[in-house]
Amino acid sequence: MKNKKASEASLKSVQPSGKKDESFFEQVFHVVRKIPKGKVTSYGAIAAALGTKSSARMVGWALNGSHRVRPKVPAQRVVNRQGLLTGKIHFDYPEQMQELLEKDGVNVIDDQVVDFAQKFWDPLKELGIPIDSVQILAPVPFPTSCRDAYAFRQHVAAARRNRRVDMIPEFDQYPIFYFTNHLSIKGPGEISCMPDHFEKLDFELEVAVLICKHGKNIKAEEADEYIGGLMIMNDLSARTLQMEEMLLNLGPAKGKDFATTIGPWLVTLDELEAFEIAAKEGHVGKNWNLKMTCKVNDVQVSEGNLGDMTWTFAEIIERASYGVDLYPGDVIGSGTVGTGCFLELNGTGKLDNPDYEEQWLKDGDVVEMEIEALGVLRNTIVAEDTDWSILERKKG
């Protein structure tokens, strides 16, 4: 009993709640009272709905002592994940749980709910808020820093080919990255852009990782332990601003500091185990076979795969952390996947056809990035109501 109370107290501060002082047990009771007559759920499903997947046993503890709670808690409607009546020993007599379920219209044979899949009620789904009815924020609205790497050989090679220059050999020697504006991170929704941003406004289809613990001088062989999860990343880019400043061998900076979108949520590595693949030959760290696409106004313009990364996130973390502290909340992007931006697509198109019509993002465009297992990140481009231009203020 002492351990049960200690566990309850430790969870009390992290559970979603309508009341500030509501305990975890009281939240369990609230969910169970919502189970419709004729339906059942599981201990694990309730734990997941309350935001702590690993707390199924605590849900059981709550229900074991719920039979004298008022308002009444229909504890008979909670079974284990196979539909077995494992909680029957905590009723007044062992047969009572089955009797109450059958009174609810749920058939039980040999302590097993009949047609369990059809009778199952998912509290996470049934009690959730429709996603379209809320504004989803970035998974990390204010990261402690944001780096973006250059990890896809296909993208780098295509960009150089389109400029009629050879592939740079240094790409295969070490991974590189730059710092972008961590205070301009956005989630799904509208992205406001100034007039100069629309001078060749572009998307970049990427994946980002979140650093989940402090580290310094992290070796690539251990670096995956510092990854809290993966999310979609769109490194929005104003190409005219970007190219002008990079003529001076500095940047990218002003061409990319106005908005980087991430989301729609963070997916932890345990959810991605089925997608893990080996790193490229000669490289170390996890990689994932995840299809990546981008649509603009419902027309697919880009397709790639996260598994095509030459440099792994582990190797990028190793370089980023050399002599430097990484902190929980740091975000690191992969760089653009092959075909993952208009700059590359336009260059390839014009290489093959001098009359190729370039594509760039415009006011009102909807950019929809989808990555297998990571979700869909959707943004709408919105023009600011101004004609102010810094491009027009150039000297000479």
N, C-alpha and C positions, 0 to 999 in steps of 0.2 A: 504493500500500500504506500509506503514511503517513496519508492521509486516512481510509482504512478503519479503521485502528487508533484514530484519534482519535474517529471516529464511534462505534465500538464502546464506547470508554471512556465517552463522554458518555451513552450509553444505559444503561450498566451499573447505575447507581444508581436508575433509575426503573422498571425492568422487574419484574413479579411474579416471584418466584423461591422455590423450596423451599430453596435454599442462599443464605446471605448473600453469598457471593463468586462466585456463578454469573454468567458473562458472558452478554451478549445472544446470542452465537453458540451457547453451550451450551444456552440455552433454546430456540433454534430447533431444534437437534438433538433435544432432548427431545420437542418437538411432532412432528417428522417421524417419529421412531421409533414414534409412536402411530398413524400412518396405516395403516389395515388394508390387507392385500393385496387388490388388485382395486379400490382407490379411489385418487383423486388429490385434491390441494388446490392452492391458489394461493399465491404469495408474499404477496399482499395479505391473504389470509385468515389466514395465520400472523401477520403483523404486527398485524392487528386483535385476534387472540387474545392477543397479548402486550401489548396496551394501547397500541400506537403505530401507528395506521393509516398514517401517512406513511412507515413504514420498510420498505416492500416491497423496495426496492432493497438494503437491508442484509441482508434475508433471503436474497436472491440471492447476495450476497457470502459469507454464511456457508456456503451450500450449494456454492458454487464450489470451496471448499477442503475440503469434507467427505469426499472419497472415500478418504482415508487415516485418517479418524477411527475410533476404536474405543471402544465398541461401534459396529457398522456403522450408517451413516445411509442409509436408502433414498431418496436424493435424487431418483431418477427419478420419484418420486411427487409431485413439486412442479412445476407448470407455470404458465404465465401465466394471467391472468384469462379469456382466450378458449380456454384448453385447449391452447395451442401449446407445443411442446417447445423453448422459447427457451434452455434451459440445456444443450442437448445438446453444445455446443462445449466444455464443461468436463469431459466424460467422457473416458475413455481414447481413444475414437474416436467420431466423430459418430453412428454407428448404434447405439451401445451403450445409450443412454437408451431408445430405442424397443424394443430387444431385451429389456431388463430389464422394461419395462412389459408387453410382451406375455407374458413369462414369468409376470408377476403376474396375467394375465387381462384386461389392458386393451388393447383394439384401438386402433391408431394408423394413420391414413391421411394422407399428405402432412404429417407432423409435427403432426397435429391429433388429440387424443383423441376417439375416436368416442363419441357419447352422453355428452358431457362433463357435462351437467347431472345425469344419472343416476349418473355415476361420482364426482361431486364430494362431498368429505367436508369438513364445516365444523368446524374445531377449536374455534371459539368456542362452538358448540352442543354438540359431542360431548364436549369436555373440561370444560365448565362445570359449576358446582354448581347443582342445581335450586333455583330461587329460593324455593320453598316450604319448603326445608329450612334456611333461614338467617333471622336477624333483620336486616332491612334498616334501616340507620341513615338519618337525614336526609342529603341530599346535602351539606349544610353544617351539621354538628351544633352548632357554636358560632360563628354569624356574628358579625362585628364590630359590627353593628347590624342592626336590623330596623324598617323603616318600612312603613306600609300606607296606600295612597292611596284615592281616592274618585273613580274614573275613569269609571264606567258611569252615563250619564244615566238610563237606564231604571230602575235600582235607586233612585237618588236621587229621581226624580220619583214613583215608586210609593210610596216610604216617606212622602213629604210628602203625596201624595194621600190615603193611608190615614189620615193625621192631620188631614185636611181643611184643609191649608194649601197656599198657592200654591208653585209651583216657585221655588226661590231663584235669583235672577238671577246671583249671584256665582259659581254653579257654572260658568257659561260664560266667566268672566273669567280664572280661574287654577286650576291643579290644587292640591289640598291633600292632606296626609298627616298621620299621627300616628306617634309612636314606640311600639312595643310591646316586650315583654320578650324580648330576643334570647337570653336564657339559659333560656328555656322552650320553645325550638324542639324539636320531636319529629319523628320519621319515621313510617313505617307501623307499625301495631301498636296496643297498648293505650294508652289515655289515662286516667289516674287523675283523678277529680274529687271534690271535697269536697261535703258536703251543700248548701251555698249555691249551688254551681255548677249544681245540678239545678233551681234556681228559674228556669225558663225557659232551659234550656241549648240553645244553638243552634250550627249550623254556618254557615260562610260560604264559598261556592265562589269561588275566586280563582285567578289565576296570579301567580307571583312571578318576578322576575329577579334574577340574581346579578351584582353589580358585579365586574369582572375586572381593573381597573387603577385606579391612583390618579388622582384628578382633582379640580379645584376650579373653580368658575365655568364649568361645562361648558355650552356652547350646545346647544340642542336639535338643531340641524343636525348636530352631531358626536356626540351622546350615545349613539347606537346602538353606537358603537365601544367603549363601556364595558360593554356587556352581554355577560356570559359565557355565558348560556343562560337557558332558561325551565324552570319546574317548577310543579307543582300546589301550591296553598296552601289550607289550611283554617284560617281565623281563628276558632277556637272562642270562643264568647261566652256569658257568664253574664248574661242580659239584666236580671234584677232588680238585681244589683249594678251593672251598667253604668248603668241608668236612674237609680238612686238617686244615684250620684256626679255624674252629668251635670246633675242639678237645680242643682248648685252651679257650673255652667259650667266644669267641669274634667273632663278625661278624654276618651275612655275610658281607664281604667287598670285598676282592680281587677277589673272585669268581663271583662278580656281577657288578664290577665297570667299565667294558669296554664298555657296550652298553645296553641301555634300549630304545626300540622303542615305539613311540606313534603315533596315527593318525587314518585314513588318514586325518581326520579333527575333529574339535570340534563341537558337536551337543548340542545346548542349550536346557534347560529343557522344554521350551514351545513346542519344536518339539517332545517331548517324553511324553506328557500328556496322550496320548491314551494307553501307555504301563505301566502306573503307577499301582502298586499293593501295598497292605498293607505290612508293615514290619512283620517279624516273631513275634509270641506272646511274649510279654514282652519287645519288642524293639520299638524304635521310629525313625521316619524319612522316607523319600521317598525310595521306591524300584521300580524296573522296571522288567517286564517280557520280557526279551530279550534273545533269543537263541544265544548261543556262540559256535562256532566250530573252530577247527584248522586242517589244512591240511599240510602235508609235501610232496612235490613233487606230488601234486594232490590226495594224499591218505588221507582221513580223519582219524585222530588219536585221536581226542578229541571232546567231546560235553558236554555242560552244559548250565546253565541259570543264568543270573545275579540275578534273583529273588531268587536264593538259598542262597544268602548272609545271614549269621546269623547276623553279625554286620553291621548296615547300615553306609553309608558314613557320615550321620549326627552324629552318635555316635563316629565314628573314628575322625571326626573333633573336637568334644567336648574334647576328650582325647588329641589330638595333640595340641589344643590351650590352654590347662590348664597352666596358668602362662607364656604363650608363644605367641608372635605376629605371626599371619598368614598374609601373604601379597598376593595381586593380583599377579598371576603368579606362586604360589606354586602348585605343582602337588601331588596328593595323589592316590596311586594305591589300588585296592581292595584286592590284594593277589590272589593266583591261584584258579581258579574254580576247582571243582571236576573233575578228569581225565585230568586236564589241563597242564600236563607236563610229559615228559618221565620218570622222577624219580618216580613218582607215578605209572605210567602205567607199568614200568618195575618191580617195587616191587610187584604189584598185579599179574603180569604175572608169576613171579618166585615163588610167594606164592602158586599158583595153579599148577605150573609145573616147577620143578627144572631145566629142560632143556630149559626153555624159553630163547630165544635169545634177549638180550637187544638191544634197539634202542637208538641211539644218533645222533645229527645233525653232518653232514659232509660238507666238502668243496663242494660248488655248490648246496647245498640243498635250496629249495624255501619253506619258511614258510609263509602260508597264513591264517591269522586269520580273521574270519568274525563274526560280531555281528549284529544282527537284528537292523536296524535303525541307526547304527553307521558306517557301511561301511565295507570295506575290507582293512586290513593292510598286505602288502606283502613285505617280505624281502628275499634277497638272501645272503647266507653265503659265504664269500670269505676269503680264507686263505692268510695271509701275506706271502710275499716271504722271509722267514727267518727260521732258525732252532733254534733260541735263546729260551732257556727254563729256567725259574726260578725254576721249579720243580727239574731239574737236579743239581741245585746249593744248594740243601739242605745239611746240615752238618750231618756227621755221617753215 
